[in-house]
């Protein structure tokens, strides 16, 4: 396993450069990155500390910085230290500038401004937290998306991911012997999606959950035959209701969310 120092430098929160770096590194097997994360780098003094860190642990530098002066200082330092430096935004910014016929504003952190989109995401997150795990089922019609599924089908993490994208999401658990809220079948506006998982995989995940809670592992909750029937009954419910179903067994949260957003756009006629 090869270890490599990787410096992620940003004049904002650093979310973009970190996401890009991890997406790229996931394509290289046998490489273990040692991340050095430098965020909110907006002064010469702060940048001096960054350069000292790069000098102490040489390695590739990925950055998102729009202030020309700081960029040039960083690029010169990387050239002197003979480490590669990559601006992850430059290709997209150049292409957009060419198409739009105008230059960018070079304002650090502009994507995190507290605009209407920001407050929409906050409102969506509050709604989603309040409607987690079947709570407040009386006003499901106010949701944009409703996720239904048996225990451990990634309903909550998927809901939170979608909320961060600005969607108001409710999730409803399907539990053997517990009636599903009638409002789930009466609602018309939200997109309702059934999430399902391979029973054997569910048993593994549920066992890990019980272990983390120091609970007994001799229950119907992890009995493979009971779980198979639980999943089958949930699928029959989805089919009767005519809801789309997403198999999450081999999907990441991001992939599941992307599929849900596609369904949502189709329902709204925006795709």
Secondary structure, DSSP 8 states (H G I E B T S, - for coil): -EEEEEEEEESS--HHHHHHHHHHHTTSTTEEEEEEEE----SHHHHHHHHHHHHHT---EEEE---HHHHHHHHHHHHHHT--EEESSHHHHHHHHHHHTS-----TTGGG---HHHHHHHHHHHHHHHTGGGTTGGGGGG-SEEEEESTTSSHHHHHHHHHHTT--EEEEE--TTS---HHHHH--SSEEEEEE--HHHHHHHHHHHHHHTT--S-SGGG-HHHHHHHHHHHHHHHHHHT-EEEE-TT--HHHHHHHHHHHHHHHHT--
